[in-house]
Amino acid sequence: MNTPGKPTPTEHAGAHSLTLERGLRVLKTLGDHPDGLSVSQLAQTLQTHRAGIYRLLGPLVEQRLVIRLENGRYVLGPGLIELASRVRSRLREVTVPILQRLADGLRATTALTLRDGDDEAVVAAVLQPRSTDLHIAYRTGLRHPITVAASGIALLSGRPARPGERDTVTQARKAGYAISHGELLAGASGVGAPIQLPGREVDASISAVWVDDRDPHLAGREIVKAARQITYELG
């Protein structure tokens, strides 16, 4: 029996869920503004009042998911990096040394990319070649549509065919590796291959990207070998 005027358990759960959703929106908004936002700017962007933003920021700051800069702006904090480092730790542990060897061998930048929902891919690790004077550099955490770039195409190629998918996805499924040109960066080319674990849907891929003129199929065969080694070591 509920006491009149007292929130029910369902109402409590709904309130907590709404607070969590708003807190996540704060994190995503700050992620889109690496230079940070003030409380007023957050309130304006999220279309809410300042008092609500202060209540949301409190626990985020306590957990170091958000930090306040000297200029009063708020940015994402180191607590997120610590959390991210624990995500798929075994996958990263196995993949990073293999990607470093691949980067050095191909003289190209390599990366581990994870599927995030149905529409996006996020870069989980980036390894740069140690023997080149010029190569591409980009940051861990970079997000892009899953339908573009060799890494995203490779993720899609590891899953069953879907109506309306790009021809490049179909070709990658047949070849075992994806090829892309200039889809995220003008002048850059890349290859990617899915990480296929037995009995699991593909939600990770590895890729290599470069800016010079080379045969992508040779690099594609090397990326497939590396993907197979990762699969084997993950067992």
PyMOL commands that set and color helices and strands:
alter all, ss='L'
color gray80, all
select helices_A, chain A and resi 9-31+39-46+50-62+78-86+89-106+149-157+167-175+216-234
alter helices_A, ss='H'
color red, helices_A
select strands_A, chain A and resi 66-68+74-76+109-116+120-127+143-145+178-181+189-194+204-210
alter strands_A, ss='S'
color yellow, strands_A
deselect
rebuild
show_as cartoon
